[in-house]
């Protein structure tokens, strides 16, 4: 997972012109793939021949209902095991909104894939099996969705058909989840009872949940307010590549390439370069289409500056008066993603935006207890999916914001320098 992927999709739900990017998450066999298949089918986002093929396979297996999960479980390994092991992106639209779905894995060993999907999402749909209630992996996914700052968490209590659409059971699960999230910093949490298999309360209301007066799942998704935009934050432009001035389109000046992670940059704007704190003016903005007057968050651009400054990959060009911090030591919440336990003697690289620096994990304050959300004393062993509060010493400084202030410049990944494997994801405090 690239730390530079942490961004929100600009959304305008009020006018229906925006895109909502959301993840589906939960424990294994809670019905995520079936739910997505139901959303695609009932919103008429699949072709007739696709549905016919799935219908034939379902009949050949002797299944009473069409197995809509086959519309999303595309990998052979997934079909054979009946699980989702990778992040699959699906697209559909309604008259009110367009949607991008990230179908994330439920198995504990694939939590890293869930983080990848959530890192670029605005909202999360967390499924809970009505028979099983709130399981540890569901708790972990709700916690991570809250930690990653998603606009809304929709808890879909699925398989209501298997408990006779029992209202009392739904209410009991709702109370259990609310007790758990009361200790989180989740911005908005809502609930909806559904049967993904039969279709009740997914797109259509169905016939079996007449006691539910709230919205269907699709209506809840259409109403999500994800209007928070990286465009409204101070400008952050990590330099990815420097081009020599003899390039024909650069007009005799060095070009600085990268993606504008947040804010807006305009031609003639006064900016600063960090960590050197040199000030200059933007001479030109060149987009993929050619010269432009401005660039907004998410644009890949080339900047030409008025002054010839010493700028290299990993430096950051910033606008406005709210500067990020320049730090050589950081405190962060760290999610360990590797199956190999943490070893203090191993060498790690911390990759933040376009800069990679050698990092040493100095100490770990506490481990988050996923059941109680209390901060337990750290036992000295850091295993896969552990979430801890940690402190790092860096060989060179990084230019960063707190994750709560800017998702794009407040996140990093940790790489094992020997194996080149991503072993952890971190959010800067």
N, C-alpha and C positions, 0 to 999 in steps of 0.2 A: 504493500500500500504506500503510495506516495503522499508525503505530508502536504504537497502542493495541491492535492486533490480536494482538500477541505474547503468547500465553497458552498454557498446556497444558490439555488436557481431563482432568479427574479420572478416574482409571482404577483399577479393582479387578479385576485379572485373576484373582486367586485365587478369587473368588466368582462370576466370570462376569457381574457386573452392570455392568461399566464399558464405556466406549466408547474404542476406539483410533482415533485419527486419524492417518493416514499418507499420505505422498506417494509417487507413482511418478515416477521421474526417470531420466535417462540421455541418451544421444545420440540423434540423429534416426534413426528407423527401427529402433530396438532392440526394438520390439514392446510398448510400454507400453499402448496402447489395446487391443491383442489380449489382453494379460494381464488387464486389468481386465474385458474382456468374458468371458474364461474364468472369472475369479473369480465374476462375477455369474451366469453360466450354471450352472456346476457347483455353486454354493451355492444354486441355485434361487431367485435373487433377481430373475428377470425373468419376465414373463408369456409364455404360450405363443404368443400372437399376435405379440408383439415378436420372438421367436425365429423364427417362421415368416416374418415380413417380411424379416428379415436373411438367412434361408436362401434366399428367392426372389431377392433381389438378388445373393447370391453365385453362385447357379446361372446367373443371366442374364449374369454376367461370366465364366462359364466356369471358376470357381475350384473346385479339388478339395475344399477344406475350407470350412466355413462361416466367413465373415469376421466374427469376433466383435468386431473393432474398430469395426464399424458401430454397435454398441450404445452406444459412448461418443463417437465423433466426430460430434457432433450438428450442428456448424456446417457450412453448405454449403461454405464456403471450405476447411474441413478435409477434407471428403469429396473435393473436387475435387483438392486438392494431396496428399492422403494423409498429412498431418501434423496435429499438434495445436498450435493457436496460442493457446489460452486455458486457464485453469485450470477444469476441470470437476469438480464434486463428486458422488460416487456413494455410495450407502448399501447395506449388506447386513449380514446377521447370521448367526451360527451358534449352536448351542446353548450355546457357551461365551462368546461375546462379540459385541458390536455394533461395526461398523466404518464410518468415514467415509473415503473415498478422495479425495485431491486428485490428479487426473491433470494433471501439469504438462508444459509444452512441452519439446521437446528442442533446438530450434534455438537457436543462441547468442544471437540478437537477442531471444529471449524469456526470458532468464535472470531478468529481473525478475519474471516470472510464477512461476517456480520458487521464488524467494525468498518471494513472497506465500503460496504454498501451504505452504512449509516453516515459515513463521513461526508457524503455528497447529497444527503437527503434532507428534506424539510420536515418530514413527519414519519412516524412509525406506526404500523399496524401490528400489534403483538397478539398472537393467537393463544388462547388457553383452552385446553380440552375440558369441556364441562364436566366430564367424569372424574378428571384428575385434579382439577384446581390449579393453584399457583405452584409450579415446580421450580427447582433451583435454577434451571437454565432460563426459564421465563423471567425469573427475578433478575438474572444477570443481564438479559436483553433489555428489560425495562430500565435497569440502572445505567447501562451503557447509553441507551437512547437519551436519557436525561443528562448524563455526563457530557455527551456530544452536543448538547444544546439544541435538540430538535424542537421545532415549534409546537408540535402536539404529538401525544401518544394516544392512539386509539386502541383500547383493549377489546378485542373481538372474542367473545366467549363462544367457541365453535362446538359443533356436534351436539347442539341442543336437541336434535332429533333422537339421539341415543339415550336421553334422560327424560323423554316424554315432554320436551319443551317446558320443563319445570321452572316456574318463575322464582320459587323460593331458593332453588339451587343457584340460579343466576345472581340473585341478591346476595347470597352468602359469599360467592366468589368476588363480587364487586366490593363487599366490605373488606375481604382479605387483601385485595389489591390496594384499596384506598388506605388501609393501615400501613402497607408497605411504602407506598409513594408519599405518604405524609412526611416521611423523613428524607425525601429527595428534594432537589431543586427543579423539579419538572414544571414547565410553564403551564401546560394544559393537559389534562388526562380526561378522556371520555370513554364511554362503554357502549357496546351494542351486542345483543345476543344474535347469533346467526346459525344457520345450517348451510355450510358451503356445499355439501353434497346435494341437498334438495333445493337450495337457492333462497331460502327464507331470509329476509332482511339483509341480503347482499346488494343486489341491484333492485329487485322487486321485493315488496313486503311479504309476499307469500300468504299462506292460509293458517299457519300454525302458531304464530306469535302475536295474536291479536291484542294481548295484554301489554305489548311494548308500544308506547306512545312516542318514543324518540325517533331519530332519523334512521334510515338504512345506512349500511356501511358506506355505500357510494355517496349518499347525501352528506354524510359526515366528512368524507374526503373532499367533496366539492366546497364545503364550508370552511376548510382549514385556512386560517390566515397566516400565510407564510410571506407576508409583505416585507419582513425585515430583509434588507438588501445590503450586500457588501458594497454596493455603489454609494451608500450613505455614510460609509466609514472613511476615515482619513486614507489618503492614497498610499499604497504600499506596492512598490515595483521591484521585486528581487531580480537582479541582473543574472541572466542565464548564459549569455554569450556576448562577447565584444567583437565587433567586426572592424577591420582595418579601414582607414579613411579612403583607400584607393578603390573601394568598391564603387561601381559606377553610379548607383542610386543614392549614395550617401552625401553627395555634394561636398566632398573634401573634408568630412568630419567623421569621427568615430561613431559607430552605431551601437547602441546597447539594446540587446534583444531579450525578450522575456514575456511573461504574462502579468498583466496588471491584476494583482490579487484582490485589491479592494480600492474603493474610491474612484475619483475621476482625475485625469490629467489632461491639461489643455495646452495648446501651443502658446508660448509666451508666459507660461506660469512659472513662478519662482519655486524652486525645489531645493532639497538638501540631499546630500549623499552620505549614507552611514556605512561604516562607523567613523569615517574621517570627519564628518560634519561640515564638509565643504558645501557652499551654496552656489547655485547657478540658475540659469533660466532654460526652459525647454525651447529649443530652436525649431524643432519639427517633430511631428508625430506621424509615423508611417504604419498604417495597418496592412492587413493582408491584401486589401483592395487598392492600396496606394496612399498618398498623403491625406491626412485627416486633420480636422481642427481639434478633436478631442478623442480620448479613449476612456472606456468605462470598465469596471471590474469584470474580469473574465476575458478581456480582449488580449490577443497575442499581438504585440507591437514591437516596433523599433523606435527608440528615442534618439534624437540628435540634440546635443546640448550646446549652449552658447560658449562654454569654456572648455578648454582641453584639460581634463582632470584625470587623476590616476584612479581609475575605476576598474574593478575586475569582477569575475564571476563570484557570486555570493554577497556582494555589496547590495545595498538597498537604496533606491531612490524614493524619497518620501515627499509628500506635499502637505500643506496645512501647518498648523501650529502644535498638533498633538503628535509628538515624536514617539516612536517605539523605544524600548529600552535596549541598551547595548550591554550584554551580560556575558560574563565568563564563568558564572555559576548560576544554576537554575534549580528551583523547586518545581516538582511536577507530579501529577498523578500518572502512574505507569501501569499499563496492562501488559503482562508478560504473555507473549503469543507462541513461544517456542516450546516444542516438546522436550527440549534439553533444558535442564534447570540452570538458573543463573550461577555463574562462577566468577567470583571477584577477580581472579587472576587473568581472565580472558580480556582481550582488547576489543573495544566497541567503538563504532563510528556513530555519531549523532547526526542525522540528516534533517536539516531544517530549511524549508524553502529550497533555494539553490546552493546552500552552503553545507558542506560536510566537514565535521571537526571530530578529532579524537575526544572521547569522553570517558570519564571514570565515575562510576556510581559510588559516591562517597558513603552514603548511609541511607537506610530505609527507616522512616519514622514508624509506620504502622501498615498493617494489612487490612483491607476492607473486608469485613464479614458479610458475604453476599446475602445471608439470611436475616441478619439483624441490622445491617448497615453500620454497625459499630466499628470503631477503629481498634482492632486487636493488636496486641504486641507482636512484633515481627519475630518469627521463630528462627530465622537464619536461612530458611529454604524458600526460594522463589520458584514456583512451579507454573505450568501452563494455565492461563486464565486467571492467575492471581492478579489482583489490583492493589497497588501499594502507593503510599506517599513517599517520594524519593527525592534525593538531592544529588545533583551532578556537578562535577568540576570539569570544565572544558579547556582544551589546549589553546583554542582561539575564541574570541568573543563571537556571539551571534546577535543579530538584530531582531528583536522579537516583541510581541505583545502578549498579554495574558490571554489564554484561550477564551475566557469569558468575554473579552472585549473584541477579539478578532479571531475567528476560527482559522483563517488562512495562515496567519503568522504566529499563532499560538500553539501549533501542533508540530510534532516531530516523530520520526521513527528511529529505532535503534538497530544497528546492523552489526552482526558478528564479523569482525575484520578478517577472520580466518576463513570462514565458510561463505561469507557474503550473503548470509541469510538474514532476513528481517526477523528480529527476535522480540520486539516490543514496540508499542505505540504509546506516545506520551502527550499529555496536555499540560501546558505551562501554567502555573499558578500566578 
